[in-house]
Amino acid sequence: MTVASLSQALPEPEFTHILSLFPLVPAPVKAAALTAFRGLVV
């Protein structure tokens, strides 16, 4: 299973929630991950 196929099954609010579970990850890194996630969702 690819990351792109996972993004098809994972809604954005759930991905955002997952990102919130990593308090040591800097906010700019989380924002970049969310931007990349949005780019994968077709």
PEZI-V738309 format. One record per helix or strand of 2 or more residues. SS is the DSSP state (@ for helix, = for strand). FROM is the first residue (numbers start at 0). LEN is the number of residues. If there is no record, write none. Layout:
ss={SS	SS}
from={FROM	FROM}
len={LEN	LEN}
This chain:
ss={@	@	@}
from={2	11	26}
len={7	9	14}
